[in-house]
């Protein structure tokens, strides 16, 4: 059977490390069909583990003109990605998956990072699906079809479980809680369309945030362009802008990955709609009106996605250009700082050389004078009553220069040779 390959692939668990918590309740979103008016009524409520059995059997309400039937039921399970926790007890999780016939879909989802697939066995009466965009979103659901004998009989039911991080919980629940045309709930891949819509919206919002950041970076770089000199404060600003641009590039790469997931999901939806033609002769098949409506929605989202991809590519080029500009500015400023440091060191070197030269002029003579204590003038022959200022040199005066001059020359030669 086809299930075999899915079971084999499920052996590889890419969700390893996630564990169940002791949470005793979870949020659910329900869609009820009013048979008399044909309208959809949405309901969101918490369900405790103690109420689980009663909640699973609660599929009808009212009678006659007031009769309502459950057509969509989604359990929202929060995830703590940082601590790798699924916020529901293991027993309640097993009960949900068993009731919805999603054991294989859940195991197969654990072998995927990004994927959307129909889980066998495939038929017009019962079908399970898996949608994964880990680590922030994973969903599996089952779609059943019934043989409705009267207008007040329910002909379909979709039940599923969605795992998502807390940052997406409110946004996703709001999207699912918004009522749509009753025809759309007939399609087994309608949840995949809603999940694709959520990712598409997140792509738009994420890209707008990147645009705001890169626009501010471009404006700041143009105003603070260092034409000359080096300013430490300005350079710190440019370094922070470069780091922000790098983060924007990473974010755009993530958005590009998300767009590929949406593209894959929309192709899967359109392929599934086309496959519904194989079951047109069955009384339990999806109506042509429902297929056509969902197809038009998916095609519209596909057109929007194409423009989003173009916009992402353009924004990424802006970010890359800004990174190059900032890198050039920082490199030029580093060169200026290095040049300033070299000039300062050169001035210090000249000063040291000047001191060394002055010292070398006097050092040899001082050394000789100190070493030999040479007396070079005959002070005893000086006549204090005479107006003459002359002092007769001693023979040692010539000896002083005979020793000092060669010694000084040798010292300078050794210095320049060194």
C-alpha positions, 0 to 999 in steps of 0.5 A, a space after each residue: 500500500 501507499 502508506 508504506 513509504 510514508 511510514 518508512 519516511 516517518 522514521 526520521 524525526 526532525 522534530 526531535 527534542 520537542 516534548 509535551 507539557 502538562 497543559 490541560 486545555 487548548 484553543 479551538 476554532 469551529 465553523 458551524 453551518 446553518 442549514 436554513 440560511 446556508 451561512 457559516 457561524 464561527 466559534 472560538 473557545 478553550 477546551 479542557 482535557 476533561 471536556 475532550 470526549 464531549 467536545 469530540 462528539 459535539 457535531 450538531 445543534 438544534 433541530 429543524 430550521 435551527 439545525 446547525 452542523 459542524 463543518 470545520 474544527 481546528 485545535 490550536 496547539 501552542 509551541 515554545 520553540 526556544 524550550 522546544 515544548 508542545 503545550 498540550 499533554 501527551 495523552 490529550 494529543 494522542 486522543 486528538 490524533 486518534 479521533 481525527 485519524 491523523 496518526 500517520 499524518 502527524 508522524 509524517 509531518 515530523 519527518 518534514 521541515 517544509 512540505 504540503 502533502 496528501 496522506 494515503 489512503 486517498 479516496 473521495 470519502 476520507 483524506 488526511 493532509 499535512 502542511 509543514 513550515 517548521 519551526 513556526 507552523 505545522 498543520 494536519 487535518 482530515 476531510 470526510 464526506 458523507 452521503 447527505 439524504 436531505 438538505 439538513 444533512 451534513 455532507 462534509 467535515 474537516 477536523 485538524 490540529 495546528 501547531 504554532 508558536 505564540 507569536 503567530 497564535 493570535 494572527 492565525 486564529 483571527 484568520 481562521 475565525 473569519 467566516 468564508 463562503 460556505 462553498 469553500 468549506 466543502 473543499 478538503 484543501 481549504 485549510 491549505 489555502 488559509 495557511 497559504 494566505 497567512 504566509 502570504 500576508 506575513 511575507 508582505 508585512 515582513 517585507 514592509 518592515 525591511 523596506 522601512 529599515 533599509 530606507 532609513 539606512 539609505 537616508 542616514 548614509 546619504 546625510 552622514 557621508 564622510 567626505 573627509 576626515 575621520 569621526 569615531 561617532 559617525 563610524 559607529 553609526 555606519 557599523 550599526 547600519 551595516 549590521 542592520 543591513 545584514 539582518 535585513 538580507 537574512 530576513 529577505 532570505 527567510 521571506 524568499 523561503 516562505 514564498 517558495 512554501 506558498 508557491 508549493 502549497 498553491 500548486 498543490 491546491 490547484 492540482 487537488 482541485 483538478 483531481 476532484 474531476 475524478 470523483 465527479 460521478 460520486 454523490 460524495 464529491 466536492 461540488 463544481 461551484 466549490 472547486 471553481 471558487 477555491 480555484 479562483 481564490 488560489 489563482 488570485 493568491 498565485 498572481 499576488 505571490 508572483 509580484 511579491 517575488 519580484 518585490 522581494 528580489 528588488 528589495 534584496 538588491 537594494 539591501 545588497 547595494 546598501 551593504 556594499 556602500 556601507 562596506 566601502 565607507 567603512 573601509 575608506 574610513 578605516 584607511 583614513 584612520 590607519 593613515 592618520 595613525 601612520 602620520 602620527 607614528 611618523 612624527 613621533 619617529 622624527 622626534 625620536 630621531 631628532 633627540 637621538 641625533 642631538 644626544 649623539 652630538 654630545 654623548 661621545 665628548 661627554 663620555 671622553 670628558 667624564 672618562 678621562 676628566 680631561 682639563 683642556 684650559 690653563 686656568 692658573 695662568 689667567 691674570 685676574 687684573 688683565 682685561 683679556 678674556 683669553 685662556 690658554 689651552 692645554 695640550 690635552 685640548 687637542 687630544 680631546 678633539 682627536 678622540 671625540 671627532 672620530 668617536 662621533 663619526 663612528 657613532 653616526 655611522 653605526 646609527 645610519 647603518 642600523 
